[in-house]
Amino acid sequence: MDFHSTRGAPERIGFSTALLRGLAPDGGLYVPQEWPRHDAEQFPQELALPAVGMQLVAPFAAGDRLAPSLSDIVTEAFSFQAPVVPIRGAAAGESLSVLELFHGPTAAFKDFGARFLAACFQRLRAPGDPLLNILVATSGDTGGAVAAAFHRRPGMAVTVLYPKGLVSPTQERQLTCWGDNVRSFAVHGTFDDCQRMVKEAFVDPQLRARQNLSSANSINLGRLLPQAVYYAATSIAHWRARAERLNFIIPSGNLGNAVACIWARHMGLPIGEVILAHNANATVPEFLQRGEWQPRASRATLASAMDVGNPSNMERLRHLLPELDALRRAVTAVSVDDTAIGARIRADRAAFGQIWCPHTAVAAEVWARLPAEVRRGRSWCLVATASPAKFPEIVEPLIGESVPVPPALADLLGRPTHVESLEPTLEALRAALV
């Protein structure tokens, strides 16, 4: 399997090279040269995530030096569950469930992709190789997941950039509690500034000459492919149980998780509608409505990990579906403001007994806005991207009770922190790295 840039460069590279580079030299994102097709009936009867991951990812690694290690890699990456929980209390005729993706070490969905990528990189290292520096921009959850996955791995360092004052206090502790081979920088700007700095670093001749850089953002192919695994497993299980396609509502920021779902559907998995649930950063919903791509500065919201005004993975989505009409048929997108997020957290705690993080609440609000006949007419699955325990400052005053903290998260929150400040320029980042 070969991979190429979304921006049309003629170079074709293998799986390992695409993972190690992260970003293509022309600034584009790597996508497969061809797409394997999958039949739900060809997957194992027991839909354990490692088994599904092995079958889904194997065609992309075919012929690559990572292929012999793929079974061990997916076993290491998918060492925790992604349960589907039925929502009790929905109206008669409504079928609603939630896919819980927050049972990993940092209580966010990004643990799956980060651990997969770290396991790949570890097996691509050879004695005497230069230090590999994983450069990552984060709006809240990515940095913690990447830091946890790469912490103390020999021959690798992690540089985390996050927007100062624009992540929750709990998220910030997860971004800065590592030390050792992880450096965390509070950037005086927005997530879009952090993301721009990372992209500029990858094409900067000075840095590329002196630093062995790679990425663990969702711009990296190795983040998206493993995220397609839980959509495959969930949709196949539903198909086998009810002979119908499952429809997903996905909290969306940089669009990596959403594109992973759309890729899974493109490969033949039984996935129905995909709705992108955005906070007040409405670049994608406005594009689908008006037909003009107009990125803008991000706005701070309660759902901070989704505060993205120029989502990178829109480039992959538009490469897959270049015609606007085809894109509109493939996905819909809805924007939700902070008032609605807070009201939904309160309402669904009372109605369903569920405690949502602000991001999952965006998806729940989008579902609540669907016409009643649409809610009753098909099965819907909300994607819960993070534990509410990561946002106690927001959630607890809304529901009037404490949120239980998972033990792994409690351990991280008890560690000392290490953070450095950084101006939002390539020059400042270059100086910090060199």
Kinemage of the C-alpha trace (Angstrom):
@kinemage 1
@onewidth
@group {chain A} dominant
@subgroup {mainchain}
@vectorlist {calphas} color= white
{ca met a 1} P 0.000 0.000 0.000
{ca asp a 2} L 1.338 3.425 -0.982
{ca phe a 3} L 0.357 6.839 0.325
{ca his a 4} L 0.406 10.292 -1.272
{ca ser a 5} L -0.156 13.919 -0.305
{ca thr a 6} L -3.580 15.540 -0.498
{ca arg a 7} L -1.890 18.395 -2.386
{ca gly a 8} L -0.922 16.325 -5.377
{ca ala a 9} L 2.835 15.809 -5.036
{ca pro a 10} L 3.799 12.825 -7.231
{ca glu a 11} L 5.850 11.064 -4.539
{ca arg a 12} L 4.458 7.729 -3.296
{ca ile a 13} L 5.666 6.387 0.054
{ca gly a 14} L 5.027 3.413 2.321
{ca phe a 15} L 3.148 3.125 5.600
{ca ser a 16} L 6.148 3.552 7.929
{ca thr a 17} L 7.470 6.579 6.073
{ca ala a 18} L 4.057 8.253 6.131
{ca leu a 19} L 3.841 7.741 9.907
{ca leu a 20} L 7.354 8.996 10.582
{ca arg a 21} L 6.988 12.095 8.425
{ca gly a 22} L 3.559 13.036 9.755
{ca leu a 23} L 3.147 15.864 7.253
{ca ala a 24} L 4.033 15.650 3.561
{ca pro a 25} L 6.876 17.893 2.304
{ca asp a 26} L 4.399 19.985 0.291
{ca gly a 27} L 2.371 20.676 3.451
{ca gly a 28} L -0.375 18.200 2.586
{ca leu a 29} L -1.701 15.254 4.568
{ca tyr a 30} L -1.050 11.642 3.660
{ca val a 31} L -3.936 9.551 2.324
{ca pro a 32} L -4.016 5.996 0.901
{ca gln a 33} L -3.360 5.499 -2.773
{ca glu a 34} L -6.234 3.012 -2.841
{ca trp a 35} L -8.954 1.898 -0.446
{ca pro a 36} L -9.467 -1.682 0.739
{ca arg a 37} L -13.028 -2.934 0.930
{ca his a 38} L -14.408 -4.750 3.964
{ca asp a 39} L -17.480 -6.885 4.496
{ca ala a 40} L -18.975 -6.961 7.992
{ca glu a 41} L -19.352 -10.724 7.790
{ca gln a 42} L -15.616 -11.202 7.234
{ca phe a 43} L -14.709 -9.894 10.680
{ca pro a 44} L -14.280 -12.227 13.667
{ca gln a 45} L -17.382 -13.319 15.521
{ca glu a 46} L -15.911 -11.915 18.726
{ca leu a 47} L -15.461 -8.222 17.916
{ca ala a 48} L -12.562 -7.553 20.286
{ca leu a 49} L -10.859 -4.301 19.315
{ca pro a 50} L -7.393 -5.830 18.697
{ca ala a 51} L -8.869 -8.414 16.298
{ca val a 52} L -10.916 -5.800 14.441
{ca gly a 53} L -7.900 -3.492 14.368
{ca met a 54} L -5.687 -6.172 12.905
{ca gln a 55} L -8.109 -6.882 10.065
{ca leu a 56} L -8.913 -3.223 9.348
{ca val a 57} L -5.359 -1.861 9.410
{ca ala a 58} L -3.515 -4.831 7.845
{ca pro a 59} L -4.145 -3.794 4.197
{ca phe a 60} L -2.576 -0.385 4.839
{ca ala a 61} L 0.582 -1.953 6.302
{ca ala a 62} L 0.828 -4.703 3.669
{ca gly a 63} L 4.397 -5.069 2.482
{ca asp a 64} L 5.676 -2.595 5.056
{ca arg a 65} L 8.336 -3.347 7.661
{ca leu a 66} L 5.707 -2.859 10.372
{ca ala a 67} L 3.479 -5.613 8.963
{ca pro a 68} L 5.078 -8.466 10.969
{ca ser a 69} L 4.599 -6.487 14.207
{ca leu a 70} L 1.047 -5.320 13.544
{ca ser a 71} L -0.635 -7.880 15.800
{ca asp a 72} L 1.505 -6.801 18.766
{ca ile a 73} L 0.936 -3.130 17.932
{ca val a 74} L -2.856 -3.341 17.925
{ca thr a 75} L -2.830 -5.465 21.069
{ca glu a 76} L -0.788 -2.776 22.829
{ca ala a 77} L -2.922 0.083 21.496
{ca phe a 78} L -6.347 -1.466 22.203
{ca ser a 79} L -5.768 -2.673 25.734
{ca phe a 80} L -8.957 -1.065 27.068
{ca gln a 81} L -12.583 -1.124 25.974
{ca ala a 82} L -14.843 1.186 23.990
{ca pro a 83} L -18.248 0.099 25.343
{ca val a 84} L -21.568 1.015 23.774
{ca val a 85} L -24.050 1.981 26.483
{ca pro a 86} L -27.815 2.112 25.731
{ca ile a 87} L -29.465 5.320 26.898
{ca arg a 88} L -32.412 4.546 29.130
{ca gly a 89} L -35.261 7.016 29.230
{ca ala a 90} L -35.410 7.956 25.557
{ca ala a 91} L -38.918 8.399 24.198
{ca ala a 92} L -40.883 5.446 22.833
{ca gly a 93} L -39.536 4.320 19.481
{ca glu a 94} L -36.200 6.077 19.913
{ca ser a 95} L -32.996 4.021 19.830
{ca leu a 96} L -30.112 5.959 21.379
{ca ser a 97} L -26.753 4.753 22.669
{ca val a 98} L -23.402 6.266 23.532
{ca leu a 99} L -19.985 5.007 22.438
{ca glu a 100} L -17.708 5.626 25.422
{ca leu a 101} L -14.167 6.330 24.241
{ca phe a 102} L -12.758 7.639 27.522
{ca his a 103} L -11.631 4.484 29.322
{ca gly a 104} L -7.935 4.834 28.435
{ca pro a 105} L -5.097 6.222 30.567
{ca thr a 106} L -5.895 9.917 29.969
{ca ala a 107} L -9.708 9.513 29.808
{ca ala a 108} L -10.087 10.690 26.196
{ca phe a 109} L -10.617 9.030 22.811
{ca lys a 110} L -7.188 10.131 21.638
{ca asp a 111} L -5.552 7.445 23.789
{ca phe a 112} L -6.302 4.875 21.074
{ca gly a 113} L -4.501 6.634 18.252
{ca ala a 114} L -1.649 7.947 20.395
{ca arg a 115} L -0.840 4.488 21.761
{ca phe a 116} L -0.992 2.956 18.291
{ca leu a 117} L 1.408 5.573 16.944
{ca ala a 118} L 3.814 5.219 19.875
{ca ala a 119} L 3.863 1.440 19.465
{ca cys a 120} L 4.650 1.858 15.757
{ca phe a 121} L 7.418 4.374 16.337
{ca gln a 122} L 9.018 2.207 19.017
{ca arg a 123} L 9.307 -0.654 16.540
{ca leu a 124} L 10.701 1.597 13.822
{ca arg a 125} L 13.589 2.732 16.020
{ca ala a 126} L 17.015 1.166 15.625
{ca pro a 127} L 20.046 1.472 17.937
{ca gly a 128} L 21.984 4.605 17.084
{ca asp a 129} L 19.067 6.389 15.377
{ca pro a 130} L 18.895 10.135 16.116
{ca leu a 131} L 16.412 11.330 18.708
{ca leu a 132} L 12.890 11.481 17.279
{ca asn a 133} L 11.026 14.602 18.430
{ca ile a 134} L 7.234 14.260 18.380
{ca leu a 135} L 5.849 17.761 17.862
{ca val a 136} L 2.178 18.124 18.765
{ca ala a 137} L -0.337 20.963 18.978
{ca thr a 138} L -3.281 20.385 21.280
{ca ser a 139} L -6.577 22.048 22.094
{ca gly a 140} L -6.803 20.009 25.278
{ca asp a 141} L -6.826 16.219 24.958
{ca thr a 142} L -4.301 15.311 22.243
{ca gly a 143} L -1.260 16.526 24.155
{ca gly a 144} L -2.055 14.512 27.266
{ca ala a 145} L -2.718 11.333 25.290
{ca val a 146} L 0.479 11.712 23.245
{ca ala a 147} L 2.560 12.521 26.310
{ca ala a 148} L 1.211 9.442 28.113
{ca ala a 149} L 1.822 7.193 25.110
{ca phe a 150} L 5.418 8.349 24.510
{ca his a 151} L 6.495 9.089 28.091
{ca arg a 152} L 9.919 7.549 28.863
{ca arg a 153} L 10.100 5.661 25.569
{ca pro a 154} L 13.816 5.539 24.683
{ca gly a 155} L 15.016 7.528 21.692
{ca met a 156} L 11.905 9.706 21.564
{ca ala a 157} L 10.993 13.117 22.909
{ca val a 158} L 7.664 14.964 22.903
{ca thr a 159} L 7.078 18.708 22.497
{ca val a 160} L 3.524 19.766 23.397
{ca leu a 161} L 2.139 23.172 22.365
{ca tyr a 162} L -1.153 24.290 23.903
{ca pro a 163} L -2.964 27.664 24.038
{ca lys a 164} L -2.289 29.349 27.366
{ca gly a 165} L -5.483 29.880 29.372
{ca leu a 166} L -7.683 28.149 26.775
{ca val a 167} L -7.738 24.600 28.157
{ca ser a 168} L -9.422 23.472 31.355
{ca pro a 169} L -7.299 23.396 34.537
{ca thr a 170} L -7.628 19.617 34.640
{ca gln a 171} L -6.531 19.325 31.012
{ca glu a 172} L -3.571 21.607 31.668
{ca arg a 173} L -2.388 19.396 34.510
{ca gln a 174} L -2.506 16.414 32.155
{ca leu a 175} L -0.445 18.324 29.599
{ca thr a 176} L 2.245 19.388 32.045
{ca cys a 177} L 2.636 16.532 34.574
{ca trp a 178} L 5.218 14.458 32.700
{ca gly a 179} L 8.761 15.833 32.632
{ca asp a 180} L 11.499 13.419 31.534
{ca asn a 181} L 11.310 13.291 27.724
{ca val a 182} L 8.183 15.512 27.511
{ca arg a 183} L 8.349 19.326 27.280
{ca ser a 184} L 5.142 21.337 27.526
{ca phe a 185} L 4.801 24.903 26.205
{ca ala a 186} L 1.960 27.307 26.993
{ca val a 187} L 1.651 29.351 23.799
{ca his a 188} L 0.411 32.949 24.002
{ca gly a 189} L -2.250 32.414 21.346
{ca thr a 190} L -4.995 30.069 20.187
{ca phe a 191} L -4.970 26.419 19.161
{ca asp a 192} L -4.845 27.573 15.552
{ca asp a 193} L -1.580 29.374 16.363
{ca cys a 194} L -0.192 26.172 17.871
{ca gln a 195} L -1.274 24.149 14.842
{ca arg a 196} L 0.202 26.711 12.439
{ca met a 197} L 3.534 26.624 14.300
{ca val a 198} L 3.680 22.834 14.021
{ca lys a 199} L 2.943 22.896 10.292
{ca glu a 200} L 5.528 25.632 9.726
{ca ala a 201} L 8.121 23.657 11.671
{ca phe a 202} L 7.694 20.634 9.419
{ca val a 203} L 8.504 22.613 6.273
{ca asp a 204} L 11.189 24.853 7.832
{ca pro a 205} L 14.614 23.989 6.310
{ca gln a 206} L 16.542 25.021 9.436
{ca leu a 207} L 14.535 22.807 11.754
{ca arg a 208} L 14.400 19.854 9.391
{ca ala a 209} L 18.188 20.016 9.052
{ca arg a 210} L 18.732 19.959 12.810
{ca gln a 211} L 15.726 18.099 14.227
{ca asn a 212} L 14.294 14.662 13.457
{ca leu a 213} L 10.638 15.736 13.661
{ca ser a 214} L 7.413 13.786 13.482
{ca ser a 215} L 3.823 14.509 14.439
{ca ala a 216} L 1.220 12.835 16.620
{ca asn a 217} L -1.641 15.206 15.838
{ca ser a 218} L -4.506 13.907 13.768
{ca ile a 219} L -2.582 15.213 10.769
{ca asn a 220} L -0.639 11.942 11.206
{ca leu a 221} L -2.101 8.982 9.341
{ca gly a 222} L -1.204 6.767 12.311
{ca arg a 223} L -3.724 8.606 14.473
{ca leu a 224} L -6.684 8.267 12.135
{ca leu a 225} L -6.494 4.625 11.087
{ca pro a 226} L -6.755 3.188 14.621
{ca gln a 227} L -9.648 5.548 15.349
{ca ala a 228} L -11.548 3.922 12.498
{ca val a 229} L -11.330 0.628 14.420
{ca tyr a 230} L -13.881 1.436 17.116
{ca tyr a 231} L -16.343 2.691 14.495
{ca ala a 232} L -15.892 -0.566 12.609
{ca ala a 233} L -16.425 -2.729 15.703
{ca thr a 234} L -19.433 -0.730 16.902
{ca ser a 235} L -21.187 -0.600 13.544
{ca ile a 236} L -20.596 -4.310 12.810
{ca ala a 237} L -21.997 -5.322 16.200
{ca his a 238} L -25.100 -3.214 15.583
{ca trp a 239} L -25.512 -4.589 12.055
{ca arg a 240} L -25.341 -8.157 13.291
{ca ala a 241} L -27.817 -7.498 16.088
{ca arg a 242} L -30.392 -5.430 14.179
{ca ala a 243} L -29.589 -5.712 10.445
{ca glu a 244} L -29.436 -1.923 10.114
{ca arg a 245} L -26.763 0.709 9.782
{ca leu a 246} L -25.834 2.693 12.876
{ca asn a 247} L -25.848 6.502 12.649
{ca phe a 248} L -23.218 8.523 14.528
{ca ile a 249} L -23.157 12.040 15.960
{ca ile a 250} L -19.509 12.994 16.532
{ca pro a 251} L -18.147 15.956 18.532
{ca ser a 252} L -15.861 17.616 15.985
{ca gly a 253} L -12.946 20.041 16.203
{ca asn a 254} L -9.922 19.252 14.046
{ca leu a 255} L -12.063 16.548 12.334
{ca gly a 256} L -9.679 13.621 12.855
{ca asn a 257} L -12.217 11.475 14.717
{ca ala a 258} L -14.953 12.310 12.227
{ca val a 259} L -12.777 11.557 9.198
{ca ala a 260} L -11.854 8.199 10.773
{ca cys a 261} L -15.568 7.328 10.883
{ca ile a 262} L -16.099 8.451 7.292
{ca trp a 263} L -13.072 6.431 6.171
{ca ala a 264} L -14.536 3.362 7.895
{ca arg a 265} L -17.818 3.866 6.038
{ca his a 266} L -15.930 4.435 2.772
{ca met a 267} L -14.259 1.039 3.235
{ca gly a 268} L -17.647 -0.658 3.373
{ca leu a 269} L -18.498 -0.786 7.086
{ca pro a 270} L -22.246 -0.575 7.884
{ca ile a 271} L -22.314 3.055 9.006
{ca gly a 272} L -25.295 5.242 8.163
{ca glu a 273} L -25.526 8.991 8.638
{ca val a 274} L -22.624 10.941 10.129
{ca ile a 275} L -23.404 14.263 11.787
{ca leu a 276} L -20.547 16.540 12.806
{ca ala a 277} L -21.399 18.268 16.077
{ca his a 278} L -19.477 21.542 16.435
{ca asn a 279} L -19.383 24.143 19.152
{ca ala a 280} L -19.558 27.864 18.298
{ca asn a 281} L -16.547 27.431 15.992
{ca ala a 282} L -18.812 26.933 12.993
{ca thr a 283} L -16.353 26.926 10.078
{ca val a 284} L -17.465 23.508 8.824
{ca pro a 285} L -21.252 23.953 9.214
{ca glu a 286} L -21.031 27.310 7.426
{ca phe a 287} L -18.969 25.804 4.613
{ca leu a 288} L -21.520 23.054 4.032
{ca gln a 289} L -24.295 25.615 4.087
{ca arg a 290} L -22.722 28.361 1.937
{ca gly a 291} L -20.174 26.473 -0.153
{ca glu a 292} L -17.271 28.808 0.709
{ca trp a 293} L -14.345 27.602 2.813
{ca gln a 294} L -13.556 30.475 5.198
{ca pro a 295} L -11.279 29.490 8.110
{ca arg a 296} L -11.141 31.989 10.918
{ca ala a 297} L -9.620 32.522 14.347
{ca ser a 298} L -10.970 30.057 16.883
{ca arg a 299} L -13.316 31.121 19.686
{ca ala a 300} L -13.009 29.925 23.282
{ca thr a 301} L -15.967 27.771 24.385
{ca leu a 302} L -16.929 25.339 27.139
{ca ala a 303} L -15.999 22.487 24.759
{ca ser a 304} L -12.411 23.688 24.558
{ca ala a 305} L -10.893 20.643 22.813
{ca met a 306} L -13.093 21.507 19.814
{ca asp a 307} L -12.062 25.165 19.620
{ca val a 308} L -10.676 24.969 16.091
{ca gly a 309} L -11.304 27.597 13.429
{ca asn a 310} L -9.241 25.980 10.670
{ca pro a 311} L -9.576 22.201 11.038
{ca ser a 312} L -6.681 20.361 9.377
{ca asn a 313} L -8.569 17.222 8.435
{ca met a 314} L -11.020 19.107 6.281
{ca glu a 315} L -8.258 18.742 3.705
{ca arg a 316} L -8.565 14.945 3.881
{ca leu a 317} L -12.351 15.099 3.775
{ca arg a 318} L -12.351 17.358 0.695
{ca his a 319} L -9.758 15.150 -0.963
{ca leu a 320} L -12.020 12.130 -0.487
{ca leu a 321} L -15.135 14.055 -1.567
{ca pro a 322} L -13.998 16.975 -3.743
{ca glu a 323} L -17.479 17.826 -5.059
{ca leu a 324} L -19.524 19.952 -2.661
{ca asp a 325} L -22.777 18.129 -3.404
{ca ala a 326} L -21.150 14.764 -2.665
{ca leu a 327} L -19.741 16.130 0.587
{ca arg a 328} L -23.147 17.436 1.607
{ca arg a 329} L -24.644 14.003 0.973
{ca ala a 330} L -21.907 12.332 3.012
{ca val a 331} L -22.100 14.472 6.163
{ca thr a 332} L -24.107 17.170 7.853
{ca ala a 333} L -22.791 19.590 10.451
{ca val a 334} L -24.467 21.528 13.251
{ca ser a 335} L -23.127 24.261 15.549
{ca val a 336} L -24.083 24.537 19.240
{ca asp a 337} L -23.366 27.486 21.543
{ca asp a 338} L -22.264 27.456 25.192
{ca thr a 339} L -25.735 28.159 26.546
{ca ala a 340} L -27.070 25.041 24.852
{ca ile a 341} L -24.090 22.976 26.050
{ca gly a 342} L -24.729 23.880 29.678
{ca ala a 343} L -28.469 23.323 29.391
{ca arg a 344} L -27.928 19.897 27.791
{ca ile a 345} L -25.574 18.750 30.552
{ca arg a 346} L -28.241 19.645 33.138
{ca ala a 347} L -31.151 18.218 31.169
{ca asp a 348} L -29.610 14.853 30.343
{ca arg a 349} L -28.398 14.280 33.866
{ca ala a 350} L -32.024 14.599 34.929
{ca ala a 351} L -33.575 12.765 31.963
{ca phe a 352} L -31.112 9.915 31.385
{ca gly a 353} L -28.908 9.816 34.478
{ca gln a 354} L -25.917 10.543 32.227
{ca ile a 355} L -23.096 12.973 33.002
{ca trp a 356} L -21.654 14.403 29.795
{ca cys a 357} L -18.398 16.201 29.273
{ca pro a 358} L -18.977 19.493 27.379
{ca his a 359} L -17.930 17.901 24.069
{ca thr a 360} L -20.275 14.938 24.380
{ca ala a 361} L -22.990 17.402 25.375
{ca val a 362} L -22.604 19.063 21.974
{ca ala a 363} L -23.427 15.745 20.311
{ca ala a 364} L -26.339 15.153 22.713
{ca glu a 365} L -27.749 18.583 21.919
{ca val a 366} L -27.521 17.905 18.177
{ca trp a 367} L -29.453 14.655 18.675
{ca ala a 368} L -32.114 16.466 20.731
{ca arg a 369} L -32.580 18.957 17.877
{ca leu a 370} L -33.277 16.266 15.288
{ca pro a 371} L -36.928 16.053 14.194
{ca ala a 372} L -38.862 13.507 16.242
{ca glu a 373} L -39.515 11.339 13.197
{ca val a 374} L -35.768 11.180 12.476
{ca arg a 375} L -34.941 10.201 16.065
{ca arg a 376} L -37.590 7.487 16.002
{ca gly a 377} L -36.894 6.269 12.519
{ca arg a 378} L -33.348 4.957 12.997
{ca ser a 379} L -30.710 4.034 15.577
{ca trp a 380} L -28.375 6.813 16.752
{ca cys a 381} L -25.086 6.665 18.626
{ca leu a 382} L -23.532 9.621 20.409
{ca val a 383} L -19.730 9.572 20.566
{ca ala a 384} L -18.473 10.370 24.089
{ca thr a 385} L -14.972 11.673 23.496
{ca ala a 386} L -13.845 12.442 27.058
{ca ser a 387} L -14.699 11.731 30.661
{ca pro a 388} L -16.662 14.472 32.431
{ca ala a 389} L -14.072 14.172 35.220
{ca lys a 390} L -11.693 16.153 33.003
{ca phe a 391} L -14.002 19.175 33.247
{ca pro a 392} L -15.183 19.386 36.867
{ca glu a 393} L -15.022 23.202 36.822
{ca ile a 394} L -17.719 23.206 34.150
{ca val a 395} L -19.798 20.110 34.851
{ca glu a 396} L -20.140 20.018 38.627
{ca pro a 397} L -21.807 23.455 39.059
{ca leu a 398} L -24.277 22.537 36.307
{ca ile a 399} L -25.406 19.239 37.844
{ca gly a 400} L -24.900 20.136 41.505
{ca glu a 401} L -22.836 17.080 42.377
{ca ser a 402} L -19.282 15.785 42.226
{ca val a 403} L -18.065 13.855 39.191
{ca pro a 404} L -16.267 10.570 40.015
{ca val a 405} L -12.626 10.615 38.923
{ca pro a 406} L -11.204 7.476 37.255
{ca pro a 407} L -8.147 6.136 39.151
{ca ala a 408} L -5.750 6.617 36.223
{ca leu a 409} L -6.795 10.243 35.875
{ca ala a 410} L -6.518 10.837 39.617
{ca asp a 411} L -2.917 9.587 39.495
{ca leu a 412} L -2.009 12.082 36.775
{ca leu a 413} L -3.651 14.975 38.578
{ca gly a 414} L -1.522 14.304 41.653
{ca arg a 415} L 1.808 14.734 39.868
{ca pro a 416} L 3.956 17.906 39.850
{ca thr a 417} L 3.793 20.034 36.705
{ca his a 418} L 6.445 21.447 34.360
{ca val a 419} L 5.602 24.154 31.799
{ca glu a 420} L 7.400 26.789 29.721
{ca ser a 421} L 5.947 29.872 27.982
{ca leu a 422} L 6.263 30.463 24.255
{ca glu a 423} L 5.350 33.226 21.833
{ca pro a 424} L 3.180 32.117 18.873
{ca thr a 425} L 5.905 32.311 16.216
{ca leu a 426} L 8.027 29.839 14.306
{ca glu a 427} L 11.103 31.727 15.427
{ca ala a 428} L 10.244 31.183 19.093
{ca leu a 429} L 9.582 27.489 18.504
{ca arg a 430} L 12.787 27.080 16.527
{ca ala a 431} L 14.778 28.647 19.343
{ca ala a 432} L 13.092 26.450 21.964
{ca leu a 433} L 13.750 23.256 20.001
{ca val a 434} L 17.313 23.995 18.932
